[in-house]
Amino acid sequence: MSRLLRAALRLSLIAVVLAPAAAPAADAIRVLDPWARATVPGQKVGGVYMEIVSSRDARLVGVSSPAAGSAEVHSMTMDGGTMRMRAVEALDLPAGTPVKLAPGGFHVMLFDLKKPLVAGQKVPITLVIEETGKRAHRITVNAIVRAGEHDGQH
C-alpha cells in the first residue's frame, strides 16, 4: 500500500473517531414552535417567541434576523402595575429544562423592521447558543408570523 493511501486511511479513521466529539451545539438544541406576532403598517418593532430545550447546559447569547435592523433577547416584568422591558445579555438554557420565550416573559425583540410582519410569512431568526466554556454556535429557525390581538405586549 502506498504511503499516500495509508496516510489518507489514517486521516479518515481519525475523522470517524473524532466526529461525534466535535458535534456542534446545534445537535443538542431543539427549538419548538417559533412564531412572531403580525405587525401593523408602520410598526417598527416586533416580538418573536419559541421554546428552547438544550440537552446540555448552554446560554442564548445573541439573536439576529434579516427582517430587522437589530434583534435582542428581552425580559418583561410588571413592577407596581408598570410593564418593564429590558435587554438581557444572556439567557440560561439549563440541560433538559424547556425555556419558554413567550408574551409577558422572555422574548426576542426585532427592531427597525424592514417591512411589516404579515400572517403566514416565515421570518428567519438566528440564535447564538454558547455551551459552557465552549464556542458559540448559530442555529437558524423560521418563525411563522401569526395574526393576533395587539395587547401592548411584544
C-alpha positions as CSV (number, residue, x, y, z in Angstrom):
1,M,0.0,0.0,0.0
2,S,1.4,3.4,-0.9
3,R,2.4,6.0,1.7
4,L,-0.3,8.4,0.4
5,L,-3.0,5.8,0.6
6,R,-2.0,4.8,4.2
7,A,-2.0,8.5,5.2
8,A,-5.4,9.0,3.7
9,L,-6.8,5.9,5.5
10,R,-5.3,7.2,8.8
11,L,-6.9,10.6,8.4
12,S,-10.3,9.0,7.5
13,L,-10.1,6.8,10.6
14,I,-9.3,9.8,12.8
15,A,-12.2,11.8,11.3
16,V,-14.6,9.0,12.0
17,V,-13.4,8.6,15.6
18,L,-13.5,12.3,16.4
19,A,-16.6,13.3,14.6
20,P,-19.1,12.5,17.4
21,A,-17.0,14.5,19.9
22,A,-16.9,17.5,17.6
23,A,-20.7,17.6,17.0
24,P,-21.9,21.2,17.3
25,A,-24.2,22.5,20.0
26,A,-27.0,22.7,17.3
27,D,-27.3,18.9,17.6
28,A,-28.1,19.3,21.3
29,I,-30.6,22.2,20.9
30,R,-34.3,21.9,20.0
31,V,-36.3,24.9,19.1
32,L,-40.1,24.3,19.3
33,D,-42.9,26.4,17.8
34,P,-41.1,29.5,16.8
35,W,-43.6,32.3,15.9
36,A,-43.8,36.0,15.6
37,R,-46.8,38.3,16.1
38,A,-48.1,40.1,13.0
39,T,-47.4,43.8,12.9
40,V,-49.4,46.8,11.6
41,P,-48.1,49.0,8.8
42,G,-45.6,51.5,10.2
43,Q,-44.8,49.4,13.3
44,K,-41.0,49.2,13.6
45,V,-40.7,46.6,16.3
46,G,-41.9,43.0,16.6
47,G,-41.8,40.1,19.0
48,V,-40.7,36.5,18.4
49,Y,-41.5,33.6,20.7
50,M,-40.5,29.9,21.0
51,E,-39.5,27.2,23.4
52,I,-35.8,26.1,23.6
53,V,-34.6,22.8,25.0
54,S,-31.0,22.0,25.3
55,S,-29.6,18.6,26.2
56,R,-26.5,20.3,27.8
57,D,-26.1,23.4,29.9
58,A,-25.9,26.4,27.5
59,R,-26.9,30.0,27.1
60,L,-28.6,32.1,24.4
61,V,-26.2,34.9,23.9
62,G,-27.4,36.6,20.8
63,V,-30.1,36.8,18.1
64,S,-30.4,38.3,14.6
65,S,-32.7,38.4,11.7
66,P,-32.5,39.7,8.1
67,A,-36.1,41.0,8.7
68,A,-34.8,43.7,11.2
69,G,-32.0,46.1,11.7
70,S,-31.2,44.5,15.0
71,A,-32.6,42.0,17.5
72,E,-32.2,41.4,21.2
73,V,-33.4,39.0,23.9
74,H,-35.6,40.9,26.4
75,S,-37.3,40.1,29.7
76,M,-40.7,41.6,30.5
77,T,-41.8,42.1,34.1
78,M,-44.5,44.0,35.9
79,D,-43.3,46.5,38.5
80,G,-46.1,48.1,40.5
81,G,-48.5,48.0,37.6
82,T,-45.9,49.2,35.1
83,M,-44.6,46.9,32.3
84,R,-40.8,47.0,32.2
85,M,-38.8,45.5,29.3
86,R,-35.1,45.1,29.5
87,A,-32.5,43.6,27.2
88,V,-30.7,40.6,28.7
89,E,-27.1,39.8,27.9
90,A,-27.7,36.0,28.0
91,L,-30.5,33.6,28.8
92,D,-29.5,30.4,30.6
93,L,-30.6,27.2,29.0
94,P,-30.3,24.5,31.7
95,A,-29.8,21.0,30.4
96,G,-33.1,19.2,29.9
97,T,-35.3,22.2,31.0
98,P,-37.6,23.8,28.5
99,V,-37.1,27.6,28.4
100,K,-40.1,29.5,27.1
101,L,-39.9,32.7,25.2
102,A,-43.5,33.9,25.4
103,P,-45.6,37.1,25.6
104,G,-45.3,38.5,29.1
105,G,-41.8,37.0,29.8
106,F,-38.6,36.4,27.9
107,H,-38.9,37.1,24.2
108,V,-36.9,38.2,21.1
109,M,-37.4,41.9,20.1
110,L,-36.9,42.8,16.5
111,F,-36.0,46.5,15.9
112,D,-36.2,48.6,12.8
113,L,-38.3,46.1,10.9
114,K,-37.6,46.3,7.2
115,K,-41.3,45.6,6.3
116,P,-44.4,44.6,8.3
117,L,-44.7,41.0,9.6
118,V,-47.7,39.5,7.8
119,A,-49.6,36.5,9.0
120,G,-48.4,33.3,7.2
121,Q,-44.9,34.6,6.4
122,K,-41.8,33.0,7.7
123,V,-39.2,35.1,9.5
124,P,-35.7,33.7,9.7
125,I,-34.2,34.1,13.2
126,T,-30.6,33.2,14.0
127,L,-29.9,32.1,17.6
128,V,-26.4,32.3,19.0
129,I,-26.0,29.5,21.6
130,E,-22.9,29.1,23.8
131,E,-22.2,25.9,25.7
132,T,-20.5,26.3,29.0
133,G,-16.8,27.0,28.3
134,K,-17.2,26.4,24.5
135,R,-17.5,28.5,21.4
136,A,-20.8,29.9,20.2
137,H,-22.9,28.1,17.6
138,R,-25.5,29.6,15.3
139,I,-28.9,28.0,14.8
140,T,-31.4,29.4,12.3
141,V,-35.1,28.8,12.6
142,N,-38.1,30.1,10.7
143,A,-40.7,31.8,12.9
144,I,-44.2,31.7,11.5
145,V,-46.0,35.0,11.7
146,R,-49.4,34.7,13.4
147,A,-52.2,37.2,13.4
148,G,-53.4,38.1,16.8
149,E,-54.6,40.8,19.2
150,H,-52.2,43.6,19.8
151,D,-52.4,43.8,23.6
152,G,-49.5,46.0,24.2
153,Q,-47.1,43.2,24.8
154,H,-44.4,42.2,22.4
